[in-house]
Amino acid sequence: MTRHLVSSILLTTAGLAAGCTRQASDAPTPPAPRPSGSAPAAASVASGTWLEVRPRTLREEVPAVGSFRARQTTRVGAEVSGEVEAVLVDVGSVVAAGDPLVQLDRTFFEIEVAQRRAEVESARARLASATQAIETAEAEVEHARAALGEAELLLERMRALWEKPEGQAPSIPKSRYDEAHFAQREAAARLRSTESRLAEAQARRTEATVGVTQASEGLRYAERRLEKTVVSAPYAGVVTARLVDAGEPVTATPVTHLVEVQETSALHLEFSLPQETLPSVRKGTPVRYQIEGVPDGAGEALVERVFPTIEEATRSFRCRVVVENAAGKLQPGLLARVFVTTRAVDDALVVPRAALGAGEKGWSLSVDGGDGRPAPRAVQLGVLTEGEAQVVSGLAPGERVLVP
């Protein structure tokens, strides 16, 4: 029994010694002391990026959501009544100003033009006849005036021969004097008659001239109606709706709409801003925009119009910018993120907001101390935006800032 007890004690002692040996081998080895003056751990610098600060313009911006709209939308209608012969475009067709959209049946309009041309020819013939009558009447008037002049000279001579001073006998018989007097009155009557015919011919020519003008205007009207059987695009754009098909009757009163065209070479981007920004936004204010889902969908523009009313429900006002779209990559209805510049600071030292740290004493930055190690420095800030900040003191141009 004694031998068994001694053996148990020895085994227990050996087990405890082995366990202590294992625990000592599992403990971490303390790091070797670092020589004084060595560089800081690389992780403290690798966790950020050095950024050299240079003066530039910092813009304070107000975000908004905008929607693109067509600058013009026109539902093109028929200006004459008729029947659709052919629709020459479809939805999505790109058209230039004056391109044909719809062709109406021309038959009745061509007949009307032919009738008006015949009326013009008839009116011109009447005018030519009246002109010829005037020429004849003018010749008769000249002849009558000459005959009257001769008759008056003859009458004067006969009067001188017949009317003698008292006591002298007339040189001619009374019959010759009476004949000369009668001839003068007859010549005067013929002149009045020819002048009357000339006036009548001139009146007929005036009437014929008016007739030619009326007939010509009737022809021009008929030709214009014939031209309107081709319905054309009012401006360059894209067809967004087709409203008729071939064979359908259309009317000018009330107007039958045929197709819808939108001008998309330039679009309106409209958005709303809160009323407190009204003093800072005017025509010419810079605007940035970003369109998701559109390649190269970012751009810049200027405010083209500030609408003069405030929406009571939202206490906001609407603005509009014009965005060029010659390539046609934008469509009406797209949404865009808009950033409106309400203030711009030139020659500002700008750092990312991520580089700033806030403490009890204010803002601070990690600046390159000259040996590649970041050194904290207190700074004062000016304009703050969503992602950037203006440093007004505590930082010089050309210094490097650590951006975590």
BATORRO-526478 format. One record per atom (N, C-alpha, C, CB): residue in one letter; y, z, x. Coordinates in steps of 0.1 Angstrom, whole numbers, plus 5000, padded with zeros to 4 digits. Each point is the difference from the previous one (the first is absolute). Glycine has a CB too. Example, Ala and Ser with C-alpha at 12.3 -4.5 7.8 and 13.67 -1.06 7.14 Angstrom:
<sites>
a494350785132 a501250004991 a501250005009 a498850124981 s502349815015 s501150005009 s501150084992 s499449785012 
</sites>
This chain:
<sites>
m498850005008 m501250004992 m501250005008 m498850124983 t501149955028 t501250015009 t500349875007 t499550245004 r499449695000 r500149865006 r500749914990 r498050045014 h501649964973 h500649914990 h501550024998 h497849994988 l502650145012 l501450034999 l500849955011 l499450204987 v500149825025 v500749955012 v500249855000 v499150195013 s499849744983 s500149854999 s501049964990 s497649985006 s502650084983 s501049964989 s501450025006 s498450064981 i501850055026 i501350035005 i500449895010 i499750254996 l499449715013 l500349905010 l500349864993 l498550125017 l500749854973 l500349874993 l501350004993 l497649974997 t502850144997 t501350014993 t501149995010 t499050144982 t500949925029 t501049995011 t500249865005 t499550245006 a499449694996 a500149875005 a500649904990 a498050045014 g501749984973 g500749924990 g501550024999 g497950014987 l502550115014 l501450034999 l500749935012 l499650224988 a499849795024 a500649945012 a500149854999 a499150195013 a499949754981 a500049854998 a501149964990 a497649995005 g502650094984 g501049974990 g501450015006 g498550084982 c501750025026 c501350015006 c500349885009 c499950254999 t499149705008 t500249895009 t500449884992 t498350105016 r501149874973 r500349884991 r501450014995 r497649984994 q502850135001 q501450024995 q501049975011 q499250164983 a500649885028 a501049985011 a500149855004 a499550235009 s499349704990 s500149855003 s500649924989 s498050045014 d502050004974 d500649934989 d501550024999 d497950024988 a502850075018 a501450024999 a500849895007 a499650254999 p501649714996 p500849895006 p500550045013 p500649924978 t499549985031 t500550035013 t501549995000 t498049905011 p502850204993 p501550005000 p500549885008 p500050254997 p501149694999 p500549885008 p500550055013 p500649884979 a499350035031 a500550025013 a501650015000 a498049895010 p502650194997 p501550015000 p500649875004 p499850255005 r501349714988 r500749885003 r501050025011 r499649914977 p500650005033 p501050035010 p501450004994 p498549895017 s502350194988 s501450014995 s500749875002 s500150245004 g500849714986 g500749885001 g499349884996 g501250105018 s497649914977 s499249884995 s500649954987 s497950085012 a501849794984 a500549944988 a499450064988 a500449795012 p500350214976 p499350054988 p498949924996 p502250094993 a497049964997 a498849934996 a500449874994 a498950214995 a500349685007 a500349874995 a500149994985 a498949915020 a500450184973 a500049994985 a501350034994 a497750075001 s503250015006 s501350024994 s500949885000 s499750235008 v500149685001 v500849875000 v499249894993 v501050075022 a497749934979 a499249894994 a500150014985 a498550005019 s502050124975 s500050014986 s501349944994 s498750205002 g502149745006 g501349944995 g500449875008 g500750234992 t500449725005 t500549885007 t501550025004 t498449854987 w501950115025 w501350015005 w500949894994 w499250115021 l501949924974 l500949904994 l501450015007 l498750014978 e501849885028 e501350005006 e501049984989 e499149915022 v501950174978 v501050004989 v501249915004 v499350234993 r501049684999 r501249915002 r500850004988 r498749855016 p502750134985 p500950004989 p499749874991 p501750135013 r498349894974 r499849894991 r500650054986 r497949915012 t502049994979 t500650034986 t498950074992 t501649805001 l498850324993 l499150074991 l500649984986 l499450175018 r499749794973 r500449984986 r499450114991 r500149755004 e500850304988 e499550104990 e499749924987 e501450195010 e497449814985 e499549914990 e499650084988 e499349835017 v500850114971 v499550064987 v498949914996 v502350104993 p496549955004 p498949924996 p500049974985 p498650095018 a500949804978 a499949964986 a498849904999 a502550044996 v497249934991 v499049904997 v500649894992 v498250185000 g501649705005 g500749884994 g499049904995 g501950035015 s498649884977 s499149904994 s500749865002 s499150174982 f500149735021 f500649875002 f500049934987 f499149995023 r502049944975 r500249924988 r500549865004 r500650214986 a499149695005 a500549865003 a501550004998 a497849904992 r502950035016 r501549994999 r500449934987 r500250005025 q499049904971 q500249934987 q498649984993 q502249895009 t497850134978 t498849964992 t500549924988 t498850215008 t500749674991 t500549914989 t498849954993 t502049935013 r498150084973 r499049944992 r500649864995 r499150234992 v500449675015 v500649864998 v499649954986 v499949965025 g501149994967 g499749954987 g500349854999 g500450234991 a499349714998 a500349864997 a501449994995 a497549964995 e503249945010 e501449974995 e500049894989 e500850075023 v498049864975 v499949914990 v498750024993 v501449835012 s498550134975 s498850024993 s499049895002 s501250134983 g497549895017 g499149905002 g498650055002 g501749865011 e497450064995 e498650045002 e499750005015 e499449904978 v499950215026 v499650015014 v499149895004 v500450254999 e499949675011 e499149905005 e499250055011 e501649834994 a498950255015 a499350055011 a500750135006 a499149775005 v500150334999 v500550115007 v499749985015 v499750164980 l501349825028 l499849965014 l499850115010 l501449814994 v498750325002 v499850115009 v499150104994 v502349975010 d497350134998 d499150114994 d500550135006 d498049844997 v501450274999 v500450135005 v499750005015 v499650114978 g501549935030 g499850015014 g500649885007 g498050134997 s502449764996 s500549895007 s501450035005 s498849854984 v501450115029 v501350025007 v500849874997 v499050155018 v502249874977 v500849884996 v501450015007 v498849984978 a501849915024 a501449995006 a500949974988 a499249925023 a502150114979 a501049974990 a499949854996 a501550195009 g498449794978 g500049864995 g498649944998 g502249985010 d496750094995 d498749954999 d499650004985 d499450095023 p499949804973 p499649994985 p498950114997 p500549755000 l499750314989 l499050104995 l499249954988 l501550185008 v499249764982 v499349954988 v500649874996 v499650244992 q499549675004 q500549864995 q499750004985 q499549895023 l501650074970 l499949984985 l499949854997 l501450214996 d498149764992 d499849864996 d501449935000 d497950064987 r502249825019 r501349935002 r500249904989 r499850045024 t499249934968 t500149884991 t501349994992 t497550004999 f502750104993 f501150004990 f501350015008 f498650114983 f501549955028 f501250015008 f500349865006 f499650255005 e499449684999 e500349865006 e500549914989 e498250045017 i501349974971 i500549924988 i501450034998 i497749994990 e502750145010 e501450044997 e500949945011 e499250214989 v500349795024 v500849955010 v500349854998 v499150175016 a499849764980 a500249854998 a501049984988 a497649965008 q502350124982 q501049984989 q501450025005 q498250074983 r502050045024 r501450035005 r500549895010 r499550244997 r499649705010 r500449895009 r500549884992 r498450085018 a500949894971 a500449894991 a501350034994 a497649954995 e502750175001 e501350044995 e501149985010 e498950164984 v500849875028 v501049985011 v500349865002 v499250215011 e499849704989 e500249865001 e500949944989 e497849985013 s501950074975 s500749954988 s501550045001 s497950014986 a502350125018 a501450055001 a500749925011 a499350234992 r500149745019 r500649935010 r500449864996 r498850135017 a500349804975 a500349874994 a501250014991 a497649935002 r502550174990 r501250014991 r501350025008 r498550104982 l501349985029 l501250025009 l500449875007 l499350235004 a499849695000 a500349875006 a500749914990 a498050025016 s501549984971 s500649914990 s501550054997 s497749954990 a502450185009 a501450054998 a500949975012 a499050184986 t500549825026 t500849975011 t500449855000 t498950185013 q500249734983 q500349864999 q501149984989 q497749945008 a502150134981 a501049984989 a501450055005 a498250034983 i501850075025 i501350045005 i500749905009 i499250244999 e499949705009 e500649895009 e500549894992 e498450065018 t500949894971 t500549904992 t501350034993 t497649934996 a502450204998 a501250044993 a501250015010 a498650134984 e501249925028 e501150015009 e500549865004 e499050205009 a500149704992 a500549865002 a500849954988 a498049965015 e501650074973 e500749964988 e501450075000 e497849964987 v502250165017 v501350085000 v501049935010 v498850214993 e500749765018 e500949935010 e500549874995 e498750115018 h500449814976 h500549884994 h501050024989 h497749905006 a502050194985 a501050034989 a501350055006 a498150054985 r501950035025 r501350045006 r500849895006 r498950225005 a500349685001 a500749895006 a500649914989 a498450005020 a500849984969 a500549924989 a501250074993 a497749914996 l502350225003 l501150074994 l501349995009 l498450164989 g501449845024 g501149985009 g500749864999 g498950165016 e500249744983 e500649874998 e500749994986 e498149905015 a501350164975 a500649994987 a501450075000 a497749994989 e502450125018 e501250075000 e501149925008 e498750224999 l500949715012 l501049925007 l500549894991 l498850065022 l500249874971 l500449894991 l500950054989 l497949895005 l501850234990 l500950054989 l501450035005 l498050104989 e502149955024 e501350035005 e500849875002 e499150205012 r500249694993 r500749875001 r500549954987 r498649955020 m500550064970 m500449954987 m501150084994 m497749924996 r502350215007 r501050094994 r501449965007 r498350194996 a501649785016 a501349965007 a500549864995 a499350125021 l499849794975 l500449874995 l500450014985 l498549895016 w501050214977 w500350014986 w501250094997 w497649964995 e502450155012 e501150094998 e501249965009 e498450194993 k502649745001 k501249965008 k501250094996 k499149765001 p501950245008 p501250074996 p500649944988 p500450065024 e500450024969 e500749964988 e500849885002 e500050234992 g499849675000 g500849875001 g499249895006 g502050145001 q496849905006 q499249905006 q498749974992 q500950075023 a498649814977 a498949964992 a498750035008 a501349834988 p497650225006 p498750025007 p499549875007 p499450194984 s499949835027 s499549885007 s498749964995 s501250075020 i498150014972 i498749974995 i500050034985 i498850055022 p500349894971 p499950034986 p499350144998 p499849754994 k500550304994 k499550144997 k498450005001 k502050044986 s497449855011 s498550004999 s499450035014 s500149834981 r500550115030 r499550035013 r500150145004 r500649775006 y500650294990 y500150145003 y499050094993 y502549965003 d497350004984 d499050084992 d498649985006 d501449974980 e498349915025 e498649985006 e499850085012 e500149774991 a501050245017 a499950085013 a499850154996 a501449835012 h499450214977 h499950144996 h498650034995 h502450014995 f497049904997 f498750024995 f498950005011 f500849894979 a499450025031 a499050005011 a500150135008 a500349755002 q500850314999 q500150125008 q499350124992 q502249925010 r498050084977 r499350104992 r498549985000 r502050034986 e497649855013 e498549975001 e499450045013 e500449814984 a500350165027 a499550045013 a499950155002 a501049795009 a500050284985 a499950155001 a498950054992 a502450015002 a497349934986 a498850044992 a498749985007 a501349954979 r498649935028 r498849985007 r499850105012 r500249754994 l500950295012 l499850105011 l499650134994 l501849885013 r498750164976 r499650134994 r498549994996 r502350044992 s497349845003 s498649994996 s499050005012 s500849864981 t499650085030 t499250005012 t499950145006 t500549765004 e500750314996 e500050145005 e499150094992 e502349965008 s497750014978 s499150084992 s498649985003 s501749994982 r497949885020 r498649975004 r499750065013 r500149794987 l500850225023 l499850065013 l499750154998 l501549825011 a499350244981 a499850154997 a498650024994 a502550034997 e497249894994 e498650014994 e498949995010 e501049924978 a499249985031 a499049975010 a499950125010 a500449754998 q500850315005 q500050125009 q499350124994 q502149915010 a498150104976 a499450114993 a498549985000 a502050034986 r497549855012 r498649975000 r499450035014 r500349834982 r500550135029 r499550035013 r499950155003 r501049785008 t499950304987 t500050145001 t498750064993 t502550015002 e497349944986 e498850044993 e498849965007 e501249984979 a498849905026 a498849965008 a499850085012 a500349774991 t500750275016 t499950085012 t499450144996 t502049885011 v498550174978 v499450134996 v498549984996 v502350084992 g497449815002 g498649974997 g499149995012 g500849894980 v499850055031 v499249995012 v499850145006 v500949775005 t500250314995 t499850145005 t499050084993 t502449995007 q497750004979 q499050084992 q498649955003 q501750034982 a498149835018 a498749955002 a499550045014 a500549814985 s500350195025 s499650045014 s499650145000 s501649835010 e499250264983 e499650145000 e498750024993 e502550065001 g497349864988 g498750014993 g498949965009 g501249964979 l499049945029 l499049955009 l499750115011 l500749764996 r500450305009 r499850105010 r499350124995 r502149935011 y498250114976 y499350114994 y498549974998 y502150064988 a497649825008 a498649964998 a499349995013 a500649874980 e500050085031 e499450005013 e499850145005 e501149785005 r499850314993 r499950145004 r498850074993 r502550015004 r497449964983 r498850054992 r498749955006 r501550024979 l498549855025 l498849945006 l499750075013 l500549784989 e500550265019 e499850075012 e499450144998 e501949875010 k498550194979 k499650134997 k498550014995 k502450064994 t497049825004 t498650004997 t499250055013 t500349824983 v500350185028 v499450065012 v500650135002 v499649775011 v499750344988 v500550135001 v499850045015 v499550074976 s501749975031 s499950025014 s500350145003 s500849775004 a498850275009 a500250145005 a501550025002 a497650005010 p502950114985 p501450035002 p500450045015 p500150074976 y498949985031 y500250045014 y498650015007 y502150134994 a498049895019 a498750015007 a499350134997 a500949865019 g497850144979 g499350124996 g498649984998 g502050094990 v497349995003 v498649994997 v499850024985 v499450095023 v499749834971 v499750004986 v499150134997 v500149744998 t500450344993 t499250134997 t499450004987 t501650115014 a498749794977 a499449994987 a500049864995 a500750244995 r498249714999 r500049874993 r499850034985 r499049885021 l501950074971 l500150044986 l499649894990 l501750165007 v498149724998 v499749894991 v498949915006 v502350014990 d497149915002 d499149905005 d500349864994 d498250185002 a501249725003 a500249864996 a499749994985 a499549915023 g501450014970 g499849984985 g500750104991 g497949905006 e502750205000 e500750104991 e501449954997 e498650195010 p501849834978 p501449974996 p500950115005 p499349874980 v501950095025 v501050105005 v501349964993 v498850045022 t502150064977 t501349984994 t501150065009 t499050014977 a502249935021 a501150055008 a500750114992 a500349785010 t499650234977 t500650104992 t499150044989 t502349925005 p497050204995 p500150105011 p499349945013 p500150194983 v500349875028 v499449955013 v498650045001 v502250015011 t497049894993 t498650025003 t499950025015 t499249864981 h500350265024 h499950025014 h498749935005 h501250224998 l498949725014 l498949925005 l499350075012 l501249794992 v499650255018 v499450065012 v501050115004 v498849795007 e500750305001 e500950115006 e500049985015 e499550164981 v501749845025 v500249985014 v500850125005 v500049754998 q499550305014 q500750115007 q500449955014 q498750174987 e502649875016 e500549975014 e499550115009 e502049894991 t497250075019 t499450105009 t500449975015 t498150024984 s502849895018 s500449985014 s500850125005 s500149754996 a500450324995 a500650135003 a499750104989 a501949895014 l497850234989 l499650104989 l501050115000 l497649945003 h502550134986 h500850124998 h499150125002 h501749884985 l498650215024 l499350125002 l500950114994 l498849925021 e500850144968 e500850104992 e499350145001 e500949824985 f499950285017 f499550145001 f501150094995 f498549945020 s501150194978 s500950104995 s500250115010 s499349954977 l501950115024 l500350105009 l500650124992 l500449845019 p499450284986 p500650124993 p501649995001 p498050145005 q502649924984 q501449984999 q500850075012 q499749994975 e499750115032 e500850065010 e500249915012 e499150224993 t500149675008 t500249905011 t501049894997 t497750055006 l502949964982 l500949894995 l501249985010 l499350054976 p501350065029 p501149985009 p499649935013 p501150204991 s497749805013 s499549955013 s499549864999 s499550225007 v500349724981 v499449874998 v501049914994 v497750104997 r502449785009 r501049904995 r499449865004 r502050165001 k498849744995 k499649865004 k500049995015 k500949914978 g498050045028 g499949995014 g499350115007 g502149884999 t497450234994 t499350115006 t498649955005 t501250164985 p498449875027 p498849955005 p498850064993 p501049975022 v497949954976 v498850054993 v498849945008 v501250004978 r497850095024 r498749965005 r499050004989 r500550095023 y498549824977 y499050004990 y498649985006 y501749924983 q497350135011 q498649985005 q499149974987 q500350165020 i498949744981 i499249954989 i498550015004 i501849844992 e497550255002 e498650015003 e499249884995 e500250254999 g498849715009 g499149894996 g500649875002 g499250144983 v502049855024 v500549875003 v500249995015 v501249994978 p498249915029 p500149995014 p501549985004 p497749905002 d502750175008 d501450005004 d500950034988 d499549835018 g500150274975 g500850044988 g501150095002 g497949964988 a502650065024 a501250085002 a501249925004 a498550185008 g502649874988 g501249925003 g501350094998 g498849794993 e502350145009 e501350074998 e500949914992 e499850125022 a501149944970 a501049934992 a501250094998 a498149874988 l502850085004 l501350074997 l500150014985 l501149925021 v499450194975 v500250024985 v501049894995 v499650255002 e499949684988 e500849894995 e500850044988 e498349845008 r501250264984 r500750054988 r499650144997 r500149774991 v500950315006 v499850144994 v500349994986 v500550125022 f498549914969 f500349994986 f500950114995 f497849904997 p503150074994 p501150094997 p499750124991 p501549815003 t497250204992 t499750104990 t499050105006 t500449834982 i499650295013 i499150105004 i499050024989 i501750125014 e497049884989 e498950024990 e500050154997 e498649805008 e501750234979 e500150144996 e498650085001 e501949934985 a497050005013 a498750075000 a499750055014 a499349864981 t501050065029 t499650035014 t501250045009 t498149854997 r503250134998 r501250035008 r499949925013 r500250234990 s499549645009 s499949915011 s500749874997 s497850105007 f502549835003 f500649874999 f499249895007 f502350114998 r497849774997 r499249895006 r500849925010 r498749994978 c500549965032 c500649915010 c499149885001 c501050205013 r499649694993 r499349885002 r500349945013 r500149964976 v498949995031 v500149925012 v499349874998 v500150205015 v500449704992 v499449865000 v499149985012 v502049914987 v496850055011 v499049985010 v499649865001 v499150234997 e501249705014 e499649865001 e498549995000 e502149955013 n497449944980 n498649984998 n499649855001 n499950214985 a500749735025 a499849855001 a498649975003 a502349985009 a496950114998 a498649975002 a499150034988 a500450065024 g500250014966 g499250024988 g498950115001 g500549774994 k499650325016 k499050105002 k500250124990 k499849935024 l501350084970 l500350114990 l500049954986 l501450115017 q498249974974 q499949964986 q500850114992 q497849885003 p502850084986 p500650094991 p499050104995 p501749834993 g498750305006 g499150114995 g499550085011 g499449864982 l500750105031 l499550085011 l500950135001 l499249795012 l500150324992 l500750135003 l500250015015 l498950114980 a502249965023 a500450015014 a500550145002 a500549765002 r499350305010 r500650125004 r501449965006 r497850125004 v503249954992 v501449975004 v500650125007 v500249834980 f500550145030 f500750105008 f501549965001 f497950075013 v503050004981 v501449974999 v500750085010 v499949934976 t500950015033 t500850075010 t501250064994 t499149855018 t501050284981 t501250074995 t500950045011 t498750084981 r500849935031 r500950045012 r499449945012 r500950214988 a499949755022 a499549955012 a500850065012 a499349784989 v500050275021 v500650075011 v499749915012 v499850244990 d501349715017 d499849915011 d499950095013 d501349814989 d498050135021 d499950075013 d499450144999 d501949865008 a497150164983 a499450134998 a498850025009 a500950004976 l498950125029 l498750035007 l499050044989 l501250075022 v497849854977 v499150014989 v498650045005 v501349834986 v498150275008 v498650045004 v499250014987 v500850135020 p497949854981 p499150024989 p500050144995 p498649815008 r501350214979 r499950134994 r498850085006 r501149924979 a497850005024 a498850075005 a500350075014 a498649834988 a502450125019 a500350065013 a500750144999 a500149775010 l500450264978 l500850124998 l499150124997 l501949864992 g498650265013 g499450124997 g501150104994 g498249975018 a501450104972 a500950104994 a499750145004 a500349844981 g500750235023 g499850145003 g501050094994 g498949935021 e501150204983 e501050094995 e501449965004 e498350185000 k501949765012 k501349975005 k500449864997 k499650165018 g499649764975 g500349864996 g499049905005 g502450075000 w498149815001 w499149895004 w499849995015 w500849884980 s498150075025 s499749995014 s499249875002 s500150255004 l499949705009 l499249895004 l499350035013 l501649844989 s497450095014 s499350015013 s500549885008 s497950124991 v502849915020 v500749905008 v499350005014 v502250024988 d497749865018 d499549985013 d500950085010 d498949774994 g500550335013 g500850085009 g500249935013 g499250204989 g500349685013 g500149935013 g498849995008 g502350075000 d496750024997 d498850005007 d498849964991 d500950185015 g499449764974 g499049964991 g499550114990 g499449845017 r501150284984 r499650104992 r501050024988 r498850115020 p500849914968 p500950034989 p500750135001 p498649854985 a502750155013 a500850125000 a500750024987 a500349995025 p499650124968 p500750014987 p501550015002 p498050124990 r502749825000 r501550005001 r500650014985 r500049865022 a500950224976 a500750014987 a501049894998 a499750255001 v500349694987 v500949894997 v500650034987 v498649835013 q502550094984 q500750004987 q499949874994 q501650185008 l498149814979 l499749884993 l501249964991 l497650055001 g502549814997 g501049954991 g499349944987 g501549955019 v498449924980 v499449944989 v498550015001 v502049844997 l497450204992 l498550014999 l499549894989 l500050255007 t499049684997 t499449904991 t498650044998 t501549825007 e497750104986 e498650044997 e499250015012 e500249884978 g500150035032 g499150005012 g500850025013 g498549864988 e502850155012 e500850015012 e501150104999 e499549765005 a501150275006 a501150105001 a501049965011 a498550184991 q502749855006 q501149975010 q500250135008 q501149824985 v498950175028 v500350125008 v501449995005 v497650015008 v503250094988 v501449995003 v500450085013 v500549984976 s498650115028 s500250085012 s498750055005 s502450064994 g497549955020 g498850065006 g499249895006 g500150184984 l500249695015 l499249895005 l500949895005 l498250064984 a501449885027 a500949895006 a499249874999 a501150175016 p499649724984 p499449874999 p499149985013 p501949904986 g496950045012 g499149975011 g499050115002 g501849875010 e498450254985 e499050115001 e498849964992 e501750175004 r497149895000 r498849984994 r499650124991 r499249855019 v500350124969 v499750104990 v498549994997 v502350004990 l497050115009 l498650004997 l499850004985 l499450125021 v499949774974 v499749994986 v498550034998 v501849824997 p497950304997 p498650034998 p499349904991 p500650245002 
</sites>
